Amino acid sequence: MDEEILLFPALMLLAGWALWLWWKRYQAGQSERLKRLEIQHELVKKFSASSEFIDFVQGEQGKQIFIHTESKPQLKIIRFLTAAVMLILIGVVMLINGYSYRFETDSNYVTKAQDLYYWGSLAIAIGLGFLINAAITLRLAKKWNLFKDRE
């Protein structure tokens, strides 16, 4: 059986599954934000004077409830590092597989080896790009003091 016949539907299923996971994560994040807003709205209703509310927001408990940062640089750096390691490893495996065809003389195997070299090199290059991105993000986050909660 020809591998392309199975590879394309498998690729489409993988892409559909990834989109479905992304959509579910997006919906969960939206519902979490909506619940947070509802809690904040109910809390604001409880205060009779604005001075009480200001004192509460400036306190430690108020900061935890009302000042919620969506961007966490630690998570972004970990995501970039994970993607970088995975892509680099996939690229290395493709290069090794392409190298296994080095003594073949059949044109199909030569083409397959060239494809594996191409895609392996591309995966490694993208992985190195993610690695560089993670290093830059880490450096800028330290420079801008975004790791305040870790000190």
N, CA and C atoms as a LAMMPS dump frame, in Angstrom:
ITEM: TIMESTEP
0
ITEM: NUMBER OF ATOMS
453
ITEM: BOX BOUNDS ff ff ff
-5.0000000000000000e+02 5.0000000000000000e+02
-5.0000000000000000e+02 5.0000000000000000e+02
-5.0000000000000000e+02 5.0000000000000000e+02
ITEM: ATOMS id mol type element x y z
1 1 1 N 0.843 -1.176 0
2 1 2 C 0 0 0
3 1 3 C 0.89 1.242 0
4 2 1 N 0.503 2.226 -0.725
5 2 2 C 1.277 3.449 -0.855
6 2 3 C 1.153 4.272 0.43
7 3 1 N 2.283 4.737 0.942
8 3 2 C 2.266 5.451 2.228
9 3 3 C 1.588 6.817 2.137
10 4 1 N 1.571 7.432 0.949
11 4 2 C 0.924 8.729 0.803
12 4 3 C -0.581 8.63 0.993
13 5 1 N -1.143 7.476 0.661
14 5 2 C -2.581 7.276 0.804
15 5 3 C -2.971 7.342 2.278
16 6 1 N -2.136 6.832 3.151
17 6 2 C -2.421 6.87 4.58
18 6 3 C -1.922 8.154 5.24
19 7 1 N -0.853 8.719 4.719
20 7 2 C -0.224 9.872 5.361
21 7 3 C -1.094 11.119 5.3
22 8 1 N -1.705 11.408 4.163
23 8 2 C -2.502 12.623 4.033
24 8 3 C -3.723 12.632 4.961
25 9 1 N -4.545 11.563 4.983
26 9 2 C -5.669 11.578 5.939
27 9 3 C -5.199 11.635 7.399
28 10 1 N -4.089 10.981 7.701
29 10 2 C -3.57 11.04 9.065
30 10 3 C -3.14 12.463 9.417
31 11 1 N -2.535 13.149 8.473
32 11 2 C -2.132 14.535 8.682
33 11 3 C -3.352 15.431 8.877
34 12 1 N -4.397 15.205 8.096
35 12 2 C -5.621 15.997 8.243
36 12 3 C -6.293 15.721 9.588
37 13 1 N -6.307 14.471 10.017
38 13 2 C -6.859 14.144 11.322
39 13 3 C -6.056 14.81 12.437
40 14 1 N -4.747 14.806 12.318
41 14 2 C -3.894 15.449 13.32
42 14 3 C -4.156 16.951 13.369
43 15 1 N -4.269 17.584 12.216
44 15 2 C -4.545 19.021 12.169
45 15 3 C -5.925 19.326 12.761
46 16 1 N -6.919 18.512 12.436
47 16 2 C -8.253 18.707 12.993
48 16 3 C -8.276 18.531 14.502
49 17 1 N -7.568 17.537 14.979
50 17 2 C -7.498 17.291 16.417
51 17 3 C -6.805 18.452 17.129
52 18 1 N -5.721 18.974 16.539
53 18 2 C -5.008 20.113 17.13
54 18 3 C -5.908 21.343 17.172
55 19 1 N -6.66 21.588 16.103
56 19 2 C -7.592 22.719 16.099
57 19 3 C -8.703 22.539 17.131
58 20 1 N -9.193 21.329 17.257
59 20 2 C -10.224 21.056 18.25
60 20 3 C -9.697 21.297 19.659
61 21 1 N -8.469 20.835 19.958
62 21 2 C -7.866 21.068 21.267
63 21 3 C -7.675 22.556 21.532
64 22 1 N -7.211 23.282 20.512
65 22 2 C -7.023 24.72 20.662
66 22 3 C -8.361 25.397 20.96
67 23 1 N -9.426 25.002 20.245
68 23 2 C -10.731 25.604 20.438
69 23 3 C -11.253 25.319 21.845
70 24 1 N -11.088 24.106 22.344
71 24 2 C -11.532 23.762 23.696
72 24 3 C -10.759 24.573 24.733
73 25 1 N -9.468 24.744 24.525
74 25 2 C -8.649 25.539 25.449
75 25 3 C -9.096 27 25.421
76 26 1 N -9.389 27.506 24.249
77 26 2 C -9.859 28.879 24.115
78 26 3 C -11.182 29.058 24.851
79 27 1 N -12.128 28.116 24.679
80 27 2 C -13.416 28.192 25.359
81 27 3 C -13.255 28.125 26.87
82 28 1 N -12.36 27.261 27.347
83 28 2 C -12.132 27.156 28.788
84 28 3 C -11.555 28.459 29.338
85 29 1 N -10.639 29.062 28.611
86 29 2 C -10.065 30.341 29.041
87 29 3 C -11.107 31.442 29.076
88 30 1 N -11.983 31.462 28.082
89 30 2 C -13.041 32.472 28.049
90 30 3 C -14.015 32.287 29.212
91 31 1 N -14.39 31.058 29.5
92 31 2 C -15.325 30.831 30.605
93 31 3 C -14.659 31.169 31.942
94 32 1 N -13.357 30.905 32.074
95 32 2 C -12.64 31.271 33.299
96 32 3 C -12.606 32.79 33.467
97 33 1 N -12.344 33.509 32.389
98 33 2 C -12.336 34.973 32.454
99 33 3 C -13.724 35.519 32.789
100 34 1 N -14.752 34.905 32.234
101 34 2 C -16.116 35.344 32.521
102 34 3 C -16.46 35.127 33.991
103 35 1 N -16.086 33.986 34.548
104 35 2 C -16.333 33.725 35.969
105 35 3 C -15.581 34.724 36.838
106 36 1 N -14.334 35.028 36.469
107 36 2 C -13.535 35.993 37.226
108 36 3 C -14.204 37.366 37.198
109 37 1 N -14.7 37.766 36.029
110 37 2 C -15.386 39.054 35.919
111 37 3 C -16.664 39.09 36.749
112 38 1 N -17.407 37.996 36.761
113 38 2 C -18.625 37.938 37.568
114 38 3 C -18.309 38.048 39.054
115 39 1 N -17.264 37.364 39.49
116 39 2 C -16.852 37.445 40.898
117 39 3 C -16.426 38.868 41.238
118 40 1 N -15.669 39.488 40.357
119 40 2 C -15.239 40.863 40.597
120 40 3 C -16.441 41.81 40.641
121 41 1 N -17.394 41.603 39.753
122 41 2 C -18.598 42.45 39.725
123 41 3 C -19.392 42.319 41.028
124 42 1 N -19.565 41.093 41.496
125 42 2 C -20.289 40.883 42.756
126 42 3 C -19.542 41.5 43.931
127 43 1 N -18.219 41.423 43.915
128 43 2 C -17.428 42.008 44.992
129 43 3 C -17.541 43.528 44.999
130 44 1 N -17.544 44.132 43.836
131 44 2 C -17.669 45.585 43.744
132 44 3 C -19.018 46.036 44.309
133 45 1 N -20.066 45.245 44.087
134 45 2 C -21.394 45.59 44.594
135 45 3 C -21.437 45.599 46.128
136 46 1 N -20.597 44.799 46.768
137 46 2 C -20.622 44.649 48.221
138 46 3 C -20.151 45.902 48.95
139 47 1 N -19.28 46.701 48.321
140 47 2 C -18.726 47.874 49.001
141 47 3 C -19.686 49.05 48.907
142 48 1 N -19.903 49.711 50.053
143 48 2 C -20.825 50.845 50.078
144 48 3 C -20.123 52.171 49.764
145 49 1 N -18.861 52.28 50.111
146 49 2 C -18.122 53.526 49.856
147 49 3 C -16.918 53.23 48.972
148 50 1 N -16.557 54.21 48.149
149 50 2 C -15.425 54.003 47.254
150 50 3 C -14.105 53.923 48.011
151 51 1 N -14.003 54.578 49.162
152 51 2 C -12.751 54.523 49.936
153 51 3 C -12.507 53.103 50.465
154 52 1 N -13.576 52.422 50.87
155 52 2 C -13.434 51.027 51.316
156 52 3 C -12.943 50.148 50.166
157 53 1 N -13.525 50.368 49.003
158 53 2 C -13.137 49.577 47.829
159 53 3 C -11.679 49.828 47.464
160 54 1 N -11.245 51.077 47.477
161 54 2 C -9.857 51.413 47.148
162 54 3 C -8.902 50.781 48.149
163 55 1 N -9.25 50.829 49.447
164 55 2 C -8.409 50.191 50.468
165 55 3 C -8.313 48.686 50.235
166 56 1 N -9.442 48.076 49.863
167 56 2 C -9.442 46.631 49.61
168 56 3 C -8.568 46.279 48.401
169 57 1 N -8.701 47.03 47.313
170 57 2 C -7.94 46.734 46.09
171 57 3 C -6.444 46.93 46.322
172 58 1 N -6.083 47.901 47.137
173 58 2 C -4.662 48.147 47.389
174 58 3 C -4.068 47.143 48.367
175 59 1 N -4.909 46.414 49.073
176 59 2 C -4.433 45.372 49.98
177 59 3 C -4 44.132 49.214
178 60 1 N -3.422 43.173 49.939
179 60 2 C -2.887 41.953 49.307
180 60 3 C -3.997 41.097 48.695
181 61 1 N -5.115 40.954 49.388
182 61 2 C -6.219 40.145 48.853
183 61 3 C -6.832 40.788 47.627
184 62 1 N -6.964 42.091 47.632
185 62 2 C -7.528 42.792 46.481
186 62 3 C -6.647 42.676 45.258
187 63 1 N -5.321 42.717 45.469
188 63 2 C -4.394 42.574 44.342
189 63 3 C -4.514 41.193 43.719
190 64 1 N -4.708 40.192 44.564
191 64 2 C -4.844 38.831 44.033
192 64 3 C -6.116 38.671 43.211
193 65 1 N -7.167 39.377 43.594
194 65 2 C -8.442 39.224 42.893
195 65 3 C -8.527 40.114 41.664
196 66 1 N -8.103 41.359 41.794
197 66 2 C -8.329 42.326 40.723
198 66 3 C -7.153 42.507 39.774
199 67 1 N -5.954 42.247 40.223
200 67 2 C -4.799 42.397 39.338
201 67 3 C -4.38 40.997 38.915
202 68 1 N -4.87 40.61 37.777
203 68 2 C -4.609 39.26 37.255
204 68 3 C -3.831 39.397 35.955
205 69 1 N -2.618 38.895 35.946
206 69 2 C -1.805 38.998 34.733
207 69 3 C -2.074 37.79 33.853
208 70 1 N -2.417 38.041 32.603
209 70 2 C -2.668 36.972 31.645
210 70 3 C -1.368 36.393 31.107
211 71 1 N -0.346 37.218 31.015
212 71 2 C 0.902 36.795 30.396
213 71 3 C 1.874 36.308 31.459
214 72 1 N 2.264 35.077 31.362
215 72 2 C 3.253 34.515 32.264
216 72 3 C 4.472 34.135 31.435
217 73 1 N 5.565 34.874 31.576
218 73 2 C 6.728 34.599 30.731
219 73 3 C 7.315 33.207 30.953
220 74 1 N 7.174 32.671 32.168
221 74 2 C 7.72 31.338 32.42
222 74 3 C 7.055 30.296 31.526
223 75 1 N 5.729 30.386 31.387
224 75 2 C 5.011 29.424 30.56
225 75 3 C 5.372 29.566 29.086
226 76 1 N 5.527 30.801 28.631
227 76 2 C 5.905 31.013 27.237
228 76 3 C 7.292 30.445 26.953
229 77 1 N 8.21 30.659 27.869
230 77 2 C 9.569 30.144 27.679
231 77 3 C 9.556 28.619 27.653
232 78 1 N 8.797 28.007 28.543
233 78 2 C 8.717 26.543 28.571
234 78 3 C 8.1 26.017 27.277
235 79 1 N 7.081 26.711 26.758
236 79 2 C 6.466 26.276 25.497
237 79 3 C 7.459 26.353 24.347
238 80 1 N 8.21 27.452 24.27
239 80 2 C 9.201 27.583 23.203
240 80 3 C 10.287 26.518 23.335
241 81 1 N 10.745 26.255 24.558
242 81 2 C 11.774 25.233 24.75
243 81 3 C 11.255 23.846 24.38
244 82 1 N 10.025 23.55 24.76
245 82 2 C 9.443 22.25 24.419
246 82 3 C 9.332 22.081 22.915
247 83 1 N 8.82 23.102 22.24
248 83 2 C 8.712 23.031 20.779
249 83 3 C 10.089 22.908 20.141
250 84 1 N 11.069 23.64 20.667
251 84 2 C 12.423 23.589 20.112
252 84 3 C 13.015 22.195 20.239
253 85 1 N 12.912 21.613 21.417
254 85 2 C 13.485 20.271 21.626
255 85 3 C 12.796 19.247 20.741
256 86 1 N 11.473 19.309 20.658
257 86 2 C 10.741 18.35 19.827
258 86 3 C 11.126 18.485 18.353
259 87 1 N 11.172 19.712 17.842
260 87 2 C 11.506 19.897 16.426
261 87 3 C 12.945 19.486 16.127
262 88 1 N 13.861 19.811 17.017
263 88 2 C 15.25 19.417 16.793
264 88 3 C 15.381 17.9 16.794
265 89 1 N 14.713 17.233 17.731
266 89 2 C 14.778 15.765 17.765
267 89 3 C 14.133 15.141 16.531
268 90 1 N 13.004 15.685 16.098
269 90 2 C 12.366 15.176 14.882
270 90 3 C 13.296 15.364 13.691
271 91 1 N 13.934 16.526 13.605
272 91 2 C 14.869 16.794 12.513
273 91 3 C 16.052 15.848 12.514
274 92 1 N 16.588 15.572 13.696
275 92 2 C 17.728 14.651 13.787
276 92 3 C 17.319 13.248 13.349
277 93 1 N 16.139 12.821 13.773
278 93 2 C 15.655 11.495 13.362
279 93 3 C 15.472 11.433 11.851
280 94 1 N 14.95 12.497 11.255
281 94 2 C 14.792 12.517 9.794
282 94 3 C 16.15 12.462 9.094
283 95 1 N 17.117 13.197 9.613
284 95 2 C 18.456 13.141 9.007
285 95 3 C 19.07 11.749 9.127
286 96 1 N 18.871 11.114 10.269
287 96 2 C 19.387 9.745 10.453
288 96 3 C 18.7 8.791 9.475
289 97 1 N 17.388 8.924 9.321
290 97 2 C 16.669 8.071 8.369
291 97 3 C 17.125 8.338 6.94
292 98 1 N 17.345 9.595 6.599
293 98 2 C 17.851 9.913 5.266
294 98 3 C 19.241 9.355 5.049
295 99 1 N 20.05 9.368 6.095
296 99 2 C 21.411 8.842 5.997
297 99 3 C 21.409 7.332 5.789
298 100 1 N 20.348 6.667 6.248
299 100 2 C 20.286 5.208 6.077
300 100 3 C 20.126 4.808 4.613
301 101 1 N 19.707 5.747 3.756
302 101 2 C 19.552 5.458 2.331
303 101 3 C 20.782 5.878 1.516
304 102 1 N 21.905 6.15 2.155
305 102 2 C 23.057 6.738 1.464
306 102 3 C 23.667 5.815 0.412
307 103 1 N 23.531 4.51 0.538
308 103 2 C 24.141 3.593 -0.427
309 103 3 C 23.151 3.089 -1.469
310 104 1 N 21.922 3.56 -1.419
311 104 2 C 20.913 3.112 -2.376
312 104 3 C 21.124 3.806 -3.724
313 105 1 N 20.859 3.07 -4.798
314 105 2 C 21.015 3.643 -6.134
315 105 3 C 19.672 3.818 -6.851
316 106 1 N 18.638 3.221 -6.303
317 106 2 C 17.311 3.377 -6.897
318 106 3 C 16.861 4.836 -6.737
319 107 1 N 16.295 5.396 -7.785
320 107 2 C 15.923 6.818 -7.769
321 107 3 C 14.86 7.121 -6.711
322 108 1 N 14.004 6.15 -6.421
323 108 2 C 12.986 6.372 -5.387
324 108 3 C 13.619 6.553 -4.014
325 109 1 N 14.616 5.736 -3.719
326 109 2 C 15.299 5.847 -2.435
327 109 3 C 16.14 7.12 -2.361
328 110 1 N 16.753 7.496 -3.473
329 110 2 C 17.54 8.73 -3.501
330 110 3 C 16.619 9.931 -3.258
331 111 1 N 15.454 9.924 -3.899
332 111 2 C 14.489 11.001 -3.693
333 111 3 C 13.995 11.018 -2.25
334 112 1 N 13.734 9.844 -1.701
335 112 2 C 13.277 9.754 -0.314
336 112 3 C 14.349 10.297 0.638
337 113 1 N 15.61 9.957 0.383
338 113 2 C 16.706 10.458 1.221
339 113 3 C 16.801 11.975 1.122
340 114 1 N 16.674 12.514 -0.087
341 114 2 C 16.724 13.968 -0.25
342 114 3 C 15.567 14.645 0.476
343 115 1 N 14.384 14.047 0.398
344 115 2 C 13.23 14.599 1.127
345 115 3 C 13.48 14.599 2.628
346 116 1 N 14.007 13.494 3.123
347 116 2 C 14.281 13.415 4.556
348 116 3 C 15.347 14.43 4.978
349 117 1 N 16.373 14.612 4.16
350 117 2 C 17.386 15.632 4.461
351 117 3 C 16.758 17.014 4.49
352 118 1 N 15.907 17.288 3.514
353 118 2 C 15.274 18.605 3.43
354 118 3 C 14.393 18.87 4.653
355 119 1 N 13.457 17.955 4.917
356 119 2 C 12.531 18.166 6.026
357 119 3 C 13.242 18.106 7.375
358 120 1 N 14.24 17.264 7.5
359 120 2 C 15.009 17.208 8.743
360 120 3 C 15.757 18.504 9.001
361 121 1 N 16.382 19.041 7.957
362 121 2 C 17.093 20.316 8.106
363 121 3 C 16.121 21.438 8.443
364 122 1 N 14.961 21.43 7.815
365 122 2 C 13.96 22.454 8.093
366 122 3 C 13.464 22.368 9.537
367 123 1 N 13.204 21.156 10.015
368 123 2 C 12.74 20.984 11.397
369 123 3 C 13.796 21.446 12.388
370 124 1 N 15.057 21.128 12.116
371 124 2 C 16.133 21.577 13.003
372 124 3 C 16.247 23.094 12.981
373 125 1 N 16.138 23.694 11.809
374 125 2 C 16.235 25.152 11.715
375 125 3 C 15.092 25.831 12.48
376 126 1 N 13.888 25.325 12.343
377 126 2 C 12.758 25.909 13.071
378 126 3 C 12.932 25.685 14.573
379 127 1 N 13.404 24.511 14.958
380 127 2 C 13.668 24.234 16.376
381 127 3 C 14.718 25.174 16.948
382 128 1 N 15.774 25.428 16.184
383 128 2 C 16.787 26.385 16.644
384 128 3 C 16.209 27.792 16.738
385 129 1 N 15.296 28.138 15.83
386 129 2 C 14.62 29.433 15.917
387 129 3 C 13.806 29.551 17.2
388 130 1 N 13.094 28.491 17.565
389 130 2 C 12.341 28.499 18.819
390 130 3 C 13.283 28.598 20.017
391 131 1 N 14.418 27.919 19.934
392 131 2 C 15.4 27.973 21.01
393 131 3 C 15.937 29.394 21.179
394 132 1 N 16.252 30.048 20.079
395 132 2 C 16.719 31.433 20.129
396 132 3 C 15.615 32.336 20.673
397 133 1 N 14.375 32.098 20.251
398 133 2 C 13.245 32.877 20.745
399 133 3 C 13.101 32.725 22.258
400 134 1 N 13.251 31.506 22.771
401 134 2 C 13.154 31.285 24.215
402 134 3 C 14.27 32.013 24.953
403 135 1 N 15.478 31.992 24.397
404 135 2 C 16.6 32.683 25.043
405 135 3 C 16.367 34.192 25.069
406 136 1 N 15.873 34.745 23.967
407 136 2 C 15.591 36.183 23.923
408 136 3 C 14.475 36.54 24.893
409 137 1 N 13.428 35.714 24.937
410 137 2 C 12.322 35.964 25.862
411 137 3 C 12.797 35.919 27.305
412 138 1 N 13.641 34.954 27.635
413 138 2 C 14.175 34.846 28.992
414 138 3 C 15.013 36.069 29.343
415 139 1 N 15.858 36.477 28.433
416 139 2 C 16.722 37.631 28.692
417 139 3 C 15.904 38.91 28.874
418 140 1 N 14.924 39.135 28.007
419 140 2 C 14.098 40.328 28.131
420 140 3 C 13.22 40.294 29.383
421 141 1 N 12.716 39.114 29.733
422 141 2 C 11.897 39.006 30.939
423 141 3 C 12.712 39.325 32.185
424 142 1 N 13.966 38.885 32.209
425 142 2 C 14.835 39.228 33.343
426 142 3 C 15.156 40.718 33.345
427 143 1 N 15.41 41.266 32.167
428 143 2 C 15.745 42.686 32.069
429 143 3 C 14.571 43.557 32.495
430 144 1 N 13.361 43.166 32.127
431 144 2 C 12.168 43.934 32.456
432 144 3 C 11.588 43.551 33.811
433 145 1 N 12.266 42.658 34.533
434 145 2 C 11.87 42.23 35.879
435 145 3 C 10.46 41.635 35.896
436 146 1 N 10.194 40.737 34.97
437 146 2 C 8.888 40.092 34.904
438 146 3 C 8.794 38.857 35.805
439 147 1 N 9.901 38.489 36.446
440 147 2 C 9.912 37.339 37.331
441 147 3 C 9.828 37.782 38.777
442 148 1 N 9.038 38.817 39.071
443 148 2 C 8.936 39.357 40.431
444 148 3 C 8.435 38.327 41.412
445 149 1 N 7.504 37.489 40.992
446 149 2 C 6.922 36.517 41.902
447 149 3 C 7.893 35.397 42.282
448 150 1 N 8.987 35.25 41.546
449 150 2 C 9.95 34.178 41.815
450 150 3 C 11.093 34.633 42.733
451 151 1 N 11.187 35.932 43.001
452 151 2 C 12.301 36.415 43.839
453 151 3 C 12.007 36.286 45.286
